[in-house]
């Protein structure tokens, strides 16, 4: 079904702000649909800069550097949705966004292949000690020997976090002839011949290479610490392409220098520079067989293109149809458009009686509801109403007076 006038608000009046050099694929999605007021900024903004920029913005796109604090959200009076053009959403104060009825989307799958491939590549580089041979060659020293260099085939890969990325790493590793063990806090169905273990200690104690794919939470902070590192298989390799706070880098440094761990690949750090060219320091610098990279696990042109299209499509669907599938704040609703109606979105505090008040108020004013859908979470409720076209303006005014209303918008 085609809705000719997809939004009641003029498209040239809708302001879109994209930060951190988000892919042009994202901009194309909106331009193709007739949106013209799109601003793209190359880097992240400070809190004060963001407060100034966000005042009249309807849609905001960010990556992992920009911090959307409660203070920022307080000043975002027109903001409808935030698109996180990355895997995580921990850079956004989801609680504050939820209270304001701001929808938050991300791209949990779009760069998984890029990360998985780099994990396998790093595994080969480290297990063959190519880093050290490369450094020697650049210095004019020829180091052709096989000592301490191994094939991946027949080795055991341990995966901590068997989610979207962990699953792809598992498949690629088995294709290279590796055995795969994994641990996840949730019960996961193994792919191929992968074997689930009951504890992290079991995995790291049996694995030649351990790779981390967990979110950043209070439970995962310094997950790999001095105590756990003692349980690693002697001479094992550690790869962290997950989150910077997951590994205690000082403890890892000690394990590397003592020879307990033979190599490491680290792509994420507790403190990362704000922009390209800034000074970067790490305890792991200048240690043999350690691969350090600047948070580029998902930084391929394919991944950024896919993320750009994925998140932009979600933002556009919400803006034009009220679809919140994939939202981390407002309850998920996916309702198709209904011919001959105007659609109103009503986001409200999840308190008893709201839906009853909506229905009774509209009924009292003889406003016919042609379609309705409600979904709630612990804090807010989201109602999508399809109203008779002739009565939608009156309905909008009435719905704004309903108790607990947070955001009310006439969609089309």
Order of alpha helices (4+ residues) and beta strands (2+ residues): beta-alpha-beta-alpha-beta-alpha-beta-alpha-beta-alpha-alpha-beta-alpha-beta-beta-alpha-beta-alpha-beta-alpha-beta-beta-alpha-beta-alpha-beta-beta-alpha-beta
